[in-house]
């Protein structure tokens, strides 16, 4: 039973972490968003400073030295900007995704017209799909901050449900295994 108890402790501890993270993501998605954006900013800042350090350690005529200077300055400035403006990075992602989704929706509309011209009986399903996809793309572009927060909340909900589900399944498995062991003895 030591192995069973060890497995149960492991699943329970990871499930509790999932539940806590899920609740944090549901309750304060803005803080979670800022935290991850800050980490990205620190990454760029650290990488930029490393490039600048590499530049300063090379002779100015060494191959790649000027590239290290340019990349280092750009990454350092970008890292500082992201660090000071954490919402910047998360506002870009939904806008880019929204543009890609809108282009996809436009292509679906063109496909629908081609399907209708070709007398395909279910052409309208593709058109409905295009409209729905287009609406989601527009929402992503028009309100990126809210979209990111709802995405964080959704991921938090998934973690919460997964953590609770793991606890229920583990308890059921342990109960079943104990019954089997009891009947064997």
N, C-alpha and C positions, 0 to 999 in steps of 0.2 A: 504493500500500500504506500510505501514511501515515494515511489515513482508517481503514483496517482496524486498524492498530496502535493508533490513538487509541480506537477503539470497544472493542478488546480490553482496553486499560488501564482504560477507564471501567467496563466490566462486571466486570473482575477486582477493581478496588478496591471497588466497591459490594458485590460478592459476599463479599469478605473481611470487610467491615463486617457484613454479614448473618450470616456464620458466627460472628464474634466475639460479636456481640450475642446470637445464638442460644445459644451456649455459656454465656455469662454468665447468661442467663435460665434455662437448664437447671440449671446448677450452683448458683447462689445466687439463687433466686427471691425469697427474703425481702428481700434487699438491694435488688433491683429494685423490689419492692413498696414498701418504705420510701422509696426515692428518689422514685418518682412521687407518693406520698402527701405527701412533704415539699414537692414542687413545687406541689401543690394547696394546701397550707397556706400557702406563701409567696405564692401568687396571692391567696388570700383576705386575708391580712395586708396585702399591698400595696394591694389594692383598698379595704380598710377604712381604712387610713391616708390614702389619697387622698381618700376621702369625708370623713374628719375634717378634713383640710386644707382641703377645699372648704367645710366648715361654718365653720371658723375664719376664712376669708377673706370670708364673707358677713356682712351685718348680721343680727342675730338675728331681725329682723322680715321678712327677705326670704323670698319664696315658696320653699318647698322646703328651707330651711335646717334645720328640725327633722328633716326626713326624712334629710338628709345625716348629721346627728348620730346618729340611731337606726341607720341602715344602716351607717354607719362603725363605730360601737361593736360592733354585732352581727358584722360581717364581721371586724373586728380580733380580737375574742374567739374567734370560730370558727377563724380562721387560726392563732392562737397555740395553740389546743387541738389542731388537726390537726398542727401543726408538732411539738408535744410528744408527741402520741399518733398516729404515722403509721398505725398499724394500724386506727384508728377508721374512716377513710374507706373502706378496702377491706373492712372487715367489714360495712358497710352495704349495699354493692352486691350481694353474693351473697344477703343476706337479702331485699332487695326483689325481686331476680330470682326467688328461690325462692318467695316469696309469689305473685308473678304466675304462675309456672309451676304452682303447686299449684291456684290458682283455675282455670287453663286445664284442668288434669287433672280437676278436679271437673266442669267443664262437659262434658268429653269423656265422663265416666261417665254424666251425664244424657243426652247425645246417644245413647250406646250403648243405654240403656234405651228411649229413643224409637225407635231403629232396630229393636230387638228387637220392640217393640210393633207396629211397622209391618211386621213380618215380613221385614225386610231380612236376606238370608241371610248377609251378611258383617259383622254387627253386632259380632261378637266381635273383629274386627281393631281397631276403634275402642276397644274396652275394653282390649285389650292395650296399645295406644298410650297410653291414659290412665294405666294402671298404671306404665308405663315413665317417662312424663313426670312423674308424681307422685313416683316414687322419686328422680328427679334433683332435683326441687324440694325434697324433704325433705332430701336430702344438702346442697344449697346452704344451707338454713336451719340445719341442725344442726351443720355444720362449715365456717363461712365462711372461716376462715383457710387451712385446708388446700385448700379448693376454689380459692381465689385463687392459691395457690402452684402447684397443678397446672395451672391455666389459663395462668399465666405460663410454666411449663415447656412446655406444649403449643405456645404461641406461639413460644417459643424453638426448639423442634424444627422448626416450620414455617419459621422464618427460616434455620435451619441447612440444612435440606433444599433450600430455595429457593436459597441461596447456592451450595451444591455443584452443584445442577442447572444454574444459570446458567454456572458455570465449565465444566462438561462440554459444554453446548450451544455456548458460545462457542468452545471449542477445536475441536469438530466443524465448526462453521461456517467457522472460519478455515482449517482443513485442506481443507475442500471448496472454498472460494473459491480457495485457492492452487493446488489441482489444476486447477480450471477455467482459471485464468490461465496456468498452465504449459502446458496443452494448446492454448490459444489462441496462445501465442507460438511 
